[in-house]
Amino acid sequence: MIKKLMLALATLVASAGFAFAQVDVNKADAAALDGVKGVGPSMSKAILDERAKGEFKDWADLQGRIKGLGDKKAAKLSEAGLVVNGKGKEGAAAAKPVAKDAKPSQTADAKAAT
């Protein structure tokens, strides 16, 4: 009984790890690309078609070769787990509103200290 429970728990933990796995555009198939929030069948086809011409070097290369993939969309895809050569988009985390809220509070603290 305990062995079955441990096996079920191990399976649950392993499957949860797959749900948050990163998807590399240079290695993923269409199904894996479609699994990233924000990537649909047309975008995954465009990625696979362009990748057939040569691997993507970095995010700038991916954005230049995939129509309609701007900075904002690329940052969202990076946050959803899409990577290029194992790297997320630079500045993707900075696009979150939390980073913007930190500056005014620091300024208010500096004024209060003077």
N, C-alpha and C positions, 0 to 999 in steps of 0.2 A: 504494500500500500504506500509506504513512504517513498519507495523507488519511483512509483508512478507519479506521485505528487512532485517529486524533484524533477522528473523528466518534463512534466507539464510546465513547471516553473521555468526551467531552462529554455524550453521552446518559446515561451512567452517573452522572455528576456531577449532571446535571439531575434525574434520577429520584430520586436520594438526597435532594435538596433537598425534593422533594415529600413524601417519607415523613415528614419532620419539620415539615411546614408547620402553622401554627396554623389552627384552624377556628373562625370567628366564628359564634356562634349566630344572629346577625341576618342572615347572608348565605348560610349553608350550606344545601345540599339534604339530603335524607334520607340519601343515600349517603355524603356527606362526614361527617355527624354519626355515622353507624354506623361510620365508620372510626376514630373516637376510641375508644381503649381505655376500656371502662367504660360506653359509650353503646350500648344495644341498640335494636332496632326499636321497642319500646314507648316508650322515652324519647325517641327522635328524633321519633316521631309526636306525643308530648305537646308537645315543643318547637315543632314546626311548627304544631300546632293553636293553641297560646298565642301564637305569633308572628303568626299571622293576625289576632289581636285587636289587636296593636300590638307594636312592637319592644321588646326588653328594654333597660331603661335601664342596669342594672348587675347585678352578681352577686346583690345582695340581691333585686332584682326577679325575676331568674331563679329563685332559690331559693324565693321566695314563691309563684310561679306554677306551679312544677313539683313535683308531689307526690313525696315521698320523696327530695328533693335537699337534704340537710343540709350542714353545714359540712365534715364529713370527706369526703363524696363529692364535693362541689364542689372541694375542694382537690386531690383525686386527679385529677379531670377536667381541672382547670387545668394540673396537672403533665403530663398526657397531651397537652396542646395545645389544649384548648378555651378560647376567650376570649369575652368580652362587650364589644362595641365596641372590639376590639383590645387589651383589657386582661385580664390574668390575675387570678385571685383573690388578694386581699391576704392575705398570711400563708401562702400555699400552700407556699412553700419552708421556712418556719419549722416546718412539720409534720414535716419529716424528722428522724430521730434524731440526725443529725450536729450539729444546732444544740444539742441537749440535752447532748451530750457535751462541748461546749466550756466550759460553765459550771463543772463540777467541776474540770477541769484548771486553769482560771484561778484558782479558789479555792485549789487546792493550791499553785500558783506563788506566790500572795500570802502564804500561810502560810510557805512556805519562805524567802521574802525577809525575813521579820521575825525 
